Amino acid sequence: MRSPLRRPVSPEKPGAGLRLFLRFSVLLIFLIEALGCHRSVSSADADRPLELLVSSDAETLDPRYVTDVVGMRVTRLVHAGIARLDPETLVPMPYVARSWRWHDDKTLEVTLREGVRFHGGSLLSSSDVVATLRAFASPAVASRHAGVVDAIASVEADGPSVVRITLRRPHATLLTDLELPILRADQAFLPPEPTGMLDGLGPYRVERWSQGEILLSPAEDAALPRPRRAVFVRTVHDENARTLRLYAGRADIALNAISPTLLPAVEKTAGLAIASRPGANLTYMVARLGRAPLSDVRLRRAISASIDRTEIASTLLGGHAERADTVMAPGHWAYTPSPVPLAFDPAGARRALQDAGLSGVHLTLLTSTDRLRLSVARFIAQELAEVGIRVEVTPLELGTLLSRLTAGDFDLATLQLPELTEPNVLRVFLHSAFIPPAGSNRGRVHDDDLDALLDEGDRVSGEEARRAAYAAVERRIRDQLFLLPLWHEDQVVVTSERARAFVPSREGRWLSLASVP
């Protein structure tokens, strides 16, 4: 196996960040292993809240406006929808609904469970569901998720526990869309409430939220049985600090928050364990299309062929990732294996660039300031440099990164779809109707054939028909490389003895916290 450090570089060159990252990792590993035998956990810890470590703060806890990963996962502990996704198959299953049935391809009847109460004590009724879905669609509310309910023509109560939803057109993803949190009818149209104090139906309620700290307390009579323990979500931006907090016995759970290079030492620490499962996500590279030189598909193909996905997955990501030849991850119902893997062929890439007159092209590559992500980006830049593509890596804070992408002020960027559960979400990232500011088609993809295929995937019903539609989408993406799939990362969790029962779902949600004994 080739080492990712095989190329000698000066401090000014891309590999320096990777070398510094590994040096820090070695020092921390030494500290953990040297002191690991002194780790102790007080018996008084038995009843304290489970502490879950995250690397960034939630932007808001209002489910109508939340889009960041931490905020999304917290709100799905506090709130519950008509449906939720099976943690393994990602197929929609009833949540606050008892059952549902289709009358025809545009009419769904939902029957609600009895005895489910909001945290404030009021019983869930059909009027709450009606008000919530109307609020998400209302321009007055201006929810960031209004597009999710765009296909709904009307929603009406048919008695206290039955809701009838009528669609404007056949829409295959309605049941997945109904994962949207249900709010109390009298709160659904309230102004934004970023502190999360809207009444919920989930297993936890927000007890307190301050900078870097969210305390969630168990809820009674909600959509799931009352959890045994409260949960403390703590933001710790520095990875070394997260690792040492786990070592000291002060934290219980870190999901995708510890670099692969540190995991072996963490696993040797008494009281800590590591578990993983394949993730429903995608790390990918987006290119700014519509302008030279990236409008030339030959350049995009050369970039793809220059990236050794397998080595990055096995070394920098510690084997906790699978190289991606498709957008959808293996194991997902919509996954169709690619007949030919995306080749790692630097010699072929070099020849293709020379033939196209593109050797020596200079590009920028945007990435996050996360140390591991920055190291991966610099390694990719090294690989591209070897075939004749000069790349300047620019690390940016998330808000600035997204602003640059939305404005189209970039050449390349490495990004992740952390919860790729429903293939219809690809419309938002690849359909021409969703070019910013209308959506997240940041690469400015405008392809009539791809638009038609994405529209078909949105319209057809039945798993086999939908799988066929998205197999065609995958073929079109692969042919033109509108985005470059890189790898699918595992959901990797470090847990204390108290939290050993916690298992994340394939999309990385935290709902199994509610069942930790």
C-alpha positions as CSV (number, residue, x, y, z in Angstrom):
1,M,0.0,0.0,0.0
2,R,1.4,3.4,-0.9
3,S,1.8,6.0,1.8
4,P,-0.1,9.2,1.5
5,L,3.2,10.9,2.6
6,R,5.2,9.4,-0.3
7,R,5.9,12.8,-1.9
8,P,8.5,15.1,-0.3
9,V,7.1,18.6,0.1
10,S,8.3,21.9,1.5
11,P,6.2,23.7,4.1
12,E,4.7,25.9,1.5
13,K,3.3,22.9,-0.5
14,P,0.0,21.1,0.1
15,G,1.4,18.2,2.0
16,A,2.7,20.2,4.9
17,G,-0.8,20.4,6.5
18,L,-1.0,16.6,6.4
19,R,2.4,16.2,8.0
20,L,1.5,18.6,10.8
21,F,-1.9,16.8,11.3
22,L,-0.2,13.5,11.8
23,R,2.4,15.0,14.1
24,F,-0.3,16.3,16.4
25,S,-2.1,13.0,16.2
26,V,1.1,11.1,17.3
27,L,1.5,13.4,20.2
28,L,-2.1,13.0,21.3
29,I,-1.9,9.2,20.9
30,F,1.2,9.2,23.1
31,L,-0.5,11.2,25.8
32,I,-3.6,9.0,25.8
33,E,-1.6,5.8,25.9
34,A,0.7,7.1,28.6
35,L,-2.1,8.2,30.8
36,G,-4.8,5.7,29.8
37,C,-4.3,3.6,32.9
38,H,-5.2,6.6,35.1
39,R,-8.6,7.1,33.5
40,S,-11.3,6.9,36.2
41,V,-15.1,7.4,36.3
42,S,-16.8,8.3,39.5
43,S,-19.8,6.3,40.7
44,A,-21.6,9.6,40.9
45,D,-21.6,9.6,37.1
46,A,-24.2,6.9,36.9
47,D,-27.1,9.3,37.0
48,R,-25.7,12.4,35.2
49,P,-26.9,13.2,31.7
50,L,-25.3,11.4,28.8
51,E,-22.8,13.9,27.2
52,L,-22.7,13.9,23.4
53,L,-19.8,15.8,21.8
54,V,-20.3,17.8,18.6
55,S,-17.8,19.9,16.7
56,S,-20.1,22.8,15.8
57,D,-23.1,24.7,17.3
58,A,-26.7,24.4,16.2
59,E,-27.7,27.5,14.3
60,T,-31.4,27.2,15.4
61,L,-33.6,24.6,17.1
62,D,-36.7,25.7,15.3
63,P,-37.6,22.8,13.0
64,R,-39.2,25.1,10.4
65,Y,-35.8,26.7,9.7
66,V,-33.1,24.3,10.8
67,T,-30.7,23.1,8.1
68,D,-27.4,22.4,9.9
69,V,-26.5,18.9,10.9
70,V,-26.4,19.4,14.7
71,G,-29.6,21.5,14.7
72,M,-31.4,18.9,12.5
73,R,-30.4,16.0,14.8
74,V,-31.4,17.8,18.0
75,T,-34.8,18.9,16.6
76,R,-35.5,15.2,15.6
77,L,-35.0,14.3,19.3
78,V,-37.4,17.1,20.4
79,H,-40.0,16.7,17.6
80,A,-41.7,13.9,15.8
81,G,-43.3,13.6,12.4
82,I,-46.0,11.5,10.9
83,A,-43.3,9.1,9.7
84,R,-39.7,8.4,10.5
85,L,-37.1,6.4,8.7
86,D,-36.1,2.8,9.6
87,P,-32.5,3.2,11.0
88,E,-31.2,0.4,8.7
89,T,-33.3,0.3,5.5
90,L,-34.3,4.1,5.5
91,V,-37.8,3.1,4.5
92,P,-40.5,5.3,5.9
93,M,-42.3,3.8,8.9
94,P,-45.2,5.2,11.1
95,Y,-44.2,7.5,14.0
96,V,-47.0,9.6,15.3
97,A,-49.2,7.9,12.7
98,R,-50.8,4.6,13.5
99,S,-51.2,3.7,9.9
100,W,-51.8,5.2,6.4
101,R,-53.4,4.1,3.1
102,W,-53.4,5.4,-0.4
103,H,-56.9,6.0,-2.0
104,D,-55.2,6.7,-5.3
105,D,-51.8,8.1,-6.5
106,K,-52.7,11.6,-5.2
107,T,-54.7,10.9,-2.0
108,L,-53.2,9.7,1.2
109,E,-55.2,9.0,4.4
110,V,-53.3,9.1,7.7
111,T,-54.6,7.8,11.0
112,L,-52.9,9.2,14.1
113,R,-51.9,7.2,17.2
114,E,-54.0,7.7,20.3
115,G,-52.6,9.1,23.6
116,V,-49.6,10.9,22.1
117,R,-49.1,14.1,23.9
118,F,-47.0,17.3,23.3
119,H,-44.5,18.1,26.0
120,G,-46.9,20.8,27.3
121,G,-49.5,18.1,27.9
122,S,-52.0,18.6,25.1
123,L,-53.1,15.6,23.0
124,L,-52.0,15.3,19.4
125,S,-54.9,15.7,17.0
126,S,-55.5,16.0,13.3
127,S,-55.8,19.8,13.6
128,D,-52.1,20.0,14.6
129,V,-51.1,18.1,11.6
130,V,-53.2,20.3,9.3
131,A,-51.8,23.5,10.8
132,T,-48.2,22.3,10.6
133,L,-48.3,21.2,7.0
134,R,-50.0,24.5,6.0
135,A,-47.4,26.5,8.0
136,F,-44.5,24.8,6.3
137,A,-46.1,25.8,2.9
138,S,-47.0,29.3,3.9
139,P,-45.0,32.3,2.5
140,A,-45.8,34.1,5.8
141,V,-43.8,31.5,7.7
142,A,-41.1,31.3,5.0
143,S,-39.8,27.9,6.2
144,R,-36.5,26.7,4.7
145,H,-38.3,23.4,4.1
146,A,-41.3,24.8,2.1
147,G,-40.2,22.9,-1.0
148,V,-40.8,19.6,0.9
149,V,-44.5,20.2,0.9
150,D,-44.7,21.8,-2.5
151,A,-46.5,18.8,-4.0
152,I,-49.3,19.0,-1.4
153,A,-52.4,20.6,-2.8
154,S,-54.5,20.4,0.3
155,V,-54.6,18.9,3.8
156,E,-57.8,18.4,5.7
157,A,-58.9,16.9,9.0
158,D,-61.4,14.1,8.9
159,G,-62.3,13.8,12.5
160,P,-59.9,14.2,15.5
161,S,-57.4,11.5,14.4
162,V,-57.6,11.2,10.6
163,V,-55.9,13.5,8.1
164,R,-56.5,13.5,4.3
165,I,-53.6,14.7,2.1
166,T,-54.2,15.5,-1.5
167,L,-51.3,16.0,-3.9
168,R,-51.1,18.4,-6.9
169,R,-49.4,15.6,-8.9
170,P,-48.2,12.1,-8.1
171,H,-45.2,12.5,-5.8
172,A,-43.2,9.4,-4.9
173,T,-41.5,10.8,-1.8
174,L,-44.5,12.0,0.2
175,L,-44.1,9.4,3.0
176,T,-40.4,10.4,3.4
177,D,-41.4,14.0,3.4
178,L,-43.8,13.5,6.2
179,E,-40.8,13.1,8.5
180,L,-41.4,16.8,9.0
181,P,-41.9,17.6,12.7
182,I,-45.5,18.2,13.8
183,L,-46.1,21.3,15.9
184,R,-49.0,22.4,18.0
185,A,-51.7,24.1,15.9
186,D,-51.5,27.3,17.9
187,Q,-47.7,27.5,17.5
188,A,-47.2,26.4,13.9
189,F,-47.5,30.0,12.5
190,L,-45.5,31.7,15.3
191,P,-42.4,33.8,14.5
192,P,-39.1,32.0,14.5
193,E,-38.2,30.5,17.8
194,P,-34.5,29.6,17.6
195,T,-34.2,28.4,21.2
196,G,-36.3,25.3,20.6
197,M,-39.1,26.1,23.0
198,L,-41.8,25.1,20.5
199,D,-43.9,22.2,21.9
200,G,-42.7,18.9,20.6
201,L,-43.7,15.3,20.4
202,G,-40.3,13.7,20.5
203,P,-38.7,11.8,23.4
204,Y,-36.8,14.8,24.7
205,R,-37.6,18.4,25.4
206,V,-35.2,21.4,25.5
207,E,-34.4,22.2,29.1
208,R,-31.7,24.7,28.4
209,W,-29.8,26.1,25.5
210,S,-26.7,28.4,25.9
211,Q,-23.6,28.9,23.8
212,G,-22.1,25.5,23.1
213,E,-24.5,23.6,25.5
214,I,-28.0,22.1,24.9
215,L,-29.6,20.2,27.8
216,L,-32.4,17.8,26.8
217,S,-34.6,16.2,29.4
218,P,-36.8,13.1,29.0
219,A,-40.4,13.7,27.9
220,E,-43.5,11.9,29.1
221,D,-46.3,10.4,26.9
222,A,-44.5,11.4,23.7
223,A,-44.0,9.5,20.5
224,L,-41.5,7.1,22.2
225,P,-41.3,5.7,25.7
226,R,-39.7,8.1,28.2
227,P,-35.9,7.9,28.0
228,R,-34.1,6.9,31.2
229,R,-31.4,9.6,30.9
230,A,-31.2,13.3,30.0
231,V,-28.8,14.3,27.2
232,F,-26.2,17.1,27.3
233,V,-25.1,18.1,23.8
234,R,-21.8,19.9,24.2
235,T,-19.9,21.7,21.4
236,V,-16.2,21.3,21.5
237,H,-14.6,22.7,18.4
238,D,-11.1,21.3,18.9
239,E,-10.7,17.6,18.2
240,N,-7.8,17.1,20.7
241,A,-10.1,18.6,23.4
242,R,-12.9,16.2,22.4
243,T,-10.6,13.2,22.6
244,L,-9.2,14.2,25.9
245,R,-12.7,14.8,27.3
246,L,-13.6,11.2,26.4
247,Y,-10.4,9.9,27.9
248,A,-11.2,11.8,31.2
249,G,-14.6,10.2,31.5
250,R,-16.4,13.5,31.1
251,A,-18.1,12.7,27.9
252,D,-20.0,9.6,26.7
253,I,-20.6,9.8,22.9
254,A,-18.7,11.2,20.0
255,L,-20.2,10.4,16.6
256,N,-17.9,11.1,13.6
257,A,-16.0,13.5,15.8
258,I,-12.6,11.8,16.2
259,S,-10.1,11.4,13.4
260,P,-9.3,7.9,12.2
261,T,-5.7,8.3,13.1
262,L,-6.7,8.7,16.8
263,L,-9.2,5.9,16.9
264,P,-6.8,3.0,17.7
265,A,-5.4,4.8,20.7
266,V,-8.9,5.7,21.9
267,E,-10.0,2.1,21.6
268,K,-7.2,1.1,24.0
269,T,-8.5,3.4,26.6
270,A,-10.3,1.7,29.4
271,G,-14.0,2.2,29.4
272,L,-14.2,3.5,25.8
273,A,-15.4,1.5,22.7
274,I,-15.7,2.1,19.0
275,A,-18.5,1.0,16.8
276,S,-19.3,1.7,13.2
277,R,-21.8,1.0,10.5
278,P,-22.0,1.9,6.8
279,G,-23.4,5.4,6.3
280,A,-26.0,6.8,4.0
281,N,-23.9,9.8,2.9
282,L,-21.7,11.0,0.1
283,T,-18.5,13.0,0.1
284,Y,-18.1,14.6,-3.3
285,M,-16.4,17.3,-5.3
286,V,-18.5,19.9,-7.0
287,A,-17.2,21.9,-10.0
288,R,-18.3,25.3,-11.1
289,L,-19.8,24.6,-14.6
290,G,-20.8,27.0,-17.2
291,R,-17.5,28.8,-17.6
292,A,-14.0,27.7,-18.7
293,P,-12.1,25.6,-18.0
294,L,-14.5,23.3,-16.0
295,S,-17.2,23.5,-18.6
296,D,-15.0,21.0,-20.5
297,V,-16.0,17.5,-19.4
298,R,-12.5,16.3,-20.3
299,L,-11.1,18.3,-17.5
300,R,-13.6,17.0,-15.0
301,R,-12.8,13.4,-16.1
302,A,-9.1,14.1,-15.7
303,I,-9.7,15.4,-12.2
304,S,-11.7,12.3,-11.3
305,A,-9.0,9.9,-12.7
306,S,-6.3,11.7,-10.7
307,I,-7.9,11.0,-7.3
308,D,-7.0,7.8,-5.5
309,R,-10.2,7.3,-3.7
310,T,-9.2,3.9,-2.4
311,E,-6.0,5.1,-0.7
312,I,-7.7,8.1,0.9
313,A,-10.4,5.8,2.3
314,S,-8.0,3.3,3.6
315,T,-5.3,5.7,5.0
316,L,-6.5,9.2,5.8
317,L,-10.0,7.9,6.7
318,G,-8.6,4.9,8.5
319,G,-10.6,2.3,6.6
320,H,-13.9,3.8,7.8
321,A,-15.1,4.7,4.3
322,E,-15.9,3.0,1.0
323,R,-14.8,4.5,-2.3
324,A,-17.7,5.9,-4.2
325,D,-18.5,5.0,-7.8
326,T,-22.1,6.1,-7.5
327,V,-24.0,8.8,-5.7
328,M,-26.2,6.5,-3.7
329,A,-24.4,4.3,-1.1
330,P,-24.4,0.5,-1.3
331,G,-27.2,-0.9,0.8
332,H,-29.6,1.8,0.0
333,W,-32.8,0.7,-1.8
334,A,-32.0,3.0,-4.8
335,Y,-28.4,1.8,-5.1
336,T,-27.4,0.4,-8.5
337,P,-23.8,-0.7,-8.8
338,S,-21.8,0.9,-11.5
339,P,-20.7,-1.6,-14.2
340,V,-17.2,0.0,-14.2
341,P,-15.5,1.7,-11.2
342,L,-14.3,5.3,-11.5
343,A,-10.7,4.6,-12.5
344,F,-7.6,5.9,-10.7
345,D,-5.5,6.5,-13.8
346,P,-3.1,9.5,-13.4
347,A,-1.1,8.6,-16.5
348,G,-4.3,8.6,-18.6
349,A,-5.4,11.8,-17.0
350,R,-2.1,13.4,-17.9
351,R,-2.4,12.3,-21.5
352,A,-6.0,13.6,-21.7
353,L,-5.0,17.0,-20.4
354,Q,-2.2,17.3,-22.9
355,D,-4.5,16.2,-25.8
356,A,-7.1,18.8,-24.7
357,G,-4.5,21.6,-24.2
358,L,-5.4,21.9,-20.5
359,S,-2.1,21.0,-18.9
360,G,-1.0,23.6,-16.3
361,V,-4.5,24.9,-15.7
362,H,-4.8,26.6,-12.3
363,L,-7.9,26.0,-10.0
364,T,-9.0,26.8,-6.5
365,L,-10.3,24.1,-4.2
366,L,-12.6,25.2,-1.3
367,T,-12.9,23.1,1.8
368,S,-13.7,23.4,5.4
369,T,-11.3,24.4,8.2
370,D,-11.7,21.0,9.8
371,R,-8.2,19.6,10.2
372,L,-8.9,16.2,8.6
373,R,-10.9,17.7,5.7
374,L,-8.2,20.2,5.1
375,S,-5.6,17.4,5.1
376,V,-7.6,15.4,2.6
377,A,-8.1,18.4,0.3
378,R,-4.3,19.1,0.4
379,F,-3.6,15.4,-0.5
380,I,-6.0,15.7,-3.4
381,A,-4.2,18.9,-4.5
382,Q,-1.0,16.9,-4.5
383,E,-2.5,14.2,-6.7
384,L,-3.8,16.8,-9.2
385,A,-0.5,18.6,-9.3
386,E,1.2,15.3,-10.4
387,V,-0.9,15.2,-13.6
388,G,-0.5,18.9,-14.4
389,I,-3.4,20.6,-12.6
390,R,-2.2,23.4,-10.2
391,V,-4.6,23.7,-7.3
392,E,-4.7,26.3,-4.5
393,V,-6.5,24.9,-1.4
394,T,-8.6,27.5,0.4
395,P,-10.0,26.5,3.9
396,L,-13.1,28.4,4.9
397,E,-15.5,28.5,7.9
398,L,-18.8,26.9,7.0
399,G,-20.8,30.1,6.6
400,T,-18.2,31.7,4.3
401,L,-17.8,28.4,2.3
402,L,-21.5,28.2,1.6
403,S,-21.7,31.9,0.7
404,R,-18.9,31.4,-1.8
405,L,-20.6,28.4,-3.3
406,T,-24.0,30.1,-3.5
407,A,-22.5,33.1,-5.2
408,G,-20.7,30.8,-7.7
409,D,-17.3,32.2,-6.5
410,F,-15.3,29.0,-6.8
411,D,-13.7,26.4,-9.1
412,L,-13.9,23.2,-7.1
413,A,-15.1,22.4,-3.6
414,T,-15.2,19.2,-1.5
415,L,-18.6,18.7,0.3
416,Q,-20.7,16.1,2.0
417,L,-24.3,15.1,1.8
418,P,-24.5,13.8,5.4
419,E,-28.0,12.3,5.1
420,L,-28.5,11.0,1.6
421,T,-31.6,9.0,2.6
422,E,-33.9,10.0,-0.3
423,P,-32.6,10.1,-3.9
424,N,-35.1,12.8,-4.8
425,V,-32.9,15.3,-2.8
426,L,-30.6,15.2,-5.9
427,R,-33.1,17.5,-7.6
428,V,-32.1,20.3,-5.2
429,F,-28.4,19.8,-6.0
430,L,-28.5,19.0,-9.7
431,H,-31.8,20.2,-11.3
432,S,-31.6,23.5,-13.3
433,A,-34.7,24.8,-11.4
434,F,-32.6,24.8,-8.2
435,I,-29.7,27.0,-9.3
436,P,-29.0,29.5,-6.4
437,P,-30.8,31.3,-5.0
438,A,-33.6,28.9,-5.8
439,G,-31.8,25.9,-4.4
440,S,-28.4,24.2,-3.9
441,N,-27.4,23.5,-7.5
442,R,-24.1,25.3,-6.7
443,G,-22.3,23.8,-9.7
444,R,-24.8,25.5,-12.0
445,V,-25.7,22.2,-13.7
446,H,-28.1,22.9,-16.6
447,D,-28.8,19.7,-18.5
448,D,-32.2,19.0,-20.1
449,D,-31.6,15.2,-20.0
450,L,-30.7,15.2,-16.4
451,D,-33.7,17.4,-15.5
452,A,-36.0,15.0,-17.3
453,L,-34.6,12.0,-15.4
454,L,-34.9,13.8,-12.0
455,D,-38.4,14.8,-12.8
456,E,-39.3,11.2,-13.6
457,G,-37.8,10.0,-10.3
458,D,-39.9,12.5,-8.5
459,R,-43.1,11.3,-10.3
460,V,-43.0,7.5,-10.6
461,S,-44.0,5.3,-7.7
462,G,-43.0,1.8,-6.7
463,E,-39.5,0.8,-5.6
464,E,-38.5,-1.0,-8.9
465,A,-39.7,1.9,-11.1
466,R,-37.9,4.4,-8.9
467,R,-34.7,2.4,-8.8
468,A,-34.7,2.3,-12.6
469,A,-35.2,6.0,-12.7
470,Y,-32.3,6.8,-10.4
471,A,-30.1,4.2,-12.1
472,A,-30.6,6.4,-15.2
473,V,-29.8,9.5,-13.2
474,E,-26.5,7.8,-12.0
475,R,-25.6,7.0,-15.6
476,R,-26.1,10.6,-16.7
477,I,-24.1,12.0,-13.8
478,R,-21.3,9.5,-14.5
479,D,-21.2,10.3,-18.2
480,Q,-20.8,14.1,-17.7
481,L,-19.4,14.1,-14.1
482,F,-21.8,16.9,-13.0
483,L,-20.4,16.0,-9.6
484,L,-17.5,13.7,-8.7
485,P,-18.4,11.0,-6.1
486,L,-15.5,10.4,-3.8
487,W,-16.4,8.1,-0.9
488,H,-19.2,7.0,1.5
489,E,-18.1,7.4,5.1
490,D,-19.0,5.0,7.9
491,Q,-21.0,6.3,11.0
492,V,-18.2,5.9,13.6
493,V,-19.1,6.4,17.3
494,V,-16.9,6.4,20.4
495,T,-18.9,5.5,23.5
496,S,-18.4,5.2,27.2
497,E,-19.6,2.2,29.2
498,R,-22.8,4.1,30.1
499,A,-23.6,4.8,26.5
500,R,-22.6,1.4,25.0
501,A,-26.2,0.7,23.7
502,F,-26.2,3.9,21.5
503,V,-26.1,3.0,17.8
504,P,-26.6,5.7,15.2
505,S,-28.9,5.2,12.3
506,R,-27.4,4.9,8.8
507,E,-27.9,8.6,8.2
508,G,-26.3,9.5,11.6
509,R,-29.4,10.4,13.6
510,W,-29.4,10.1,17.3
511,L,-32.8,8.6,18.1
512,S,-31.4,5.5,19.8
513,L,-30.3,7.8,22.7
514,A,-33.9,7.3,23.9
515,S,-33.3,3.6,24.4
516,V,-30.0,3.8,26.2
517,P,-30.6,2.0,29.6
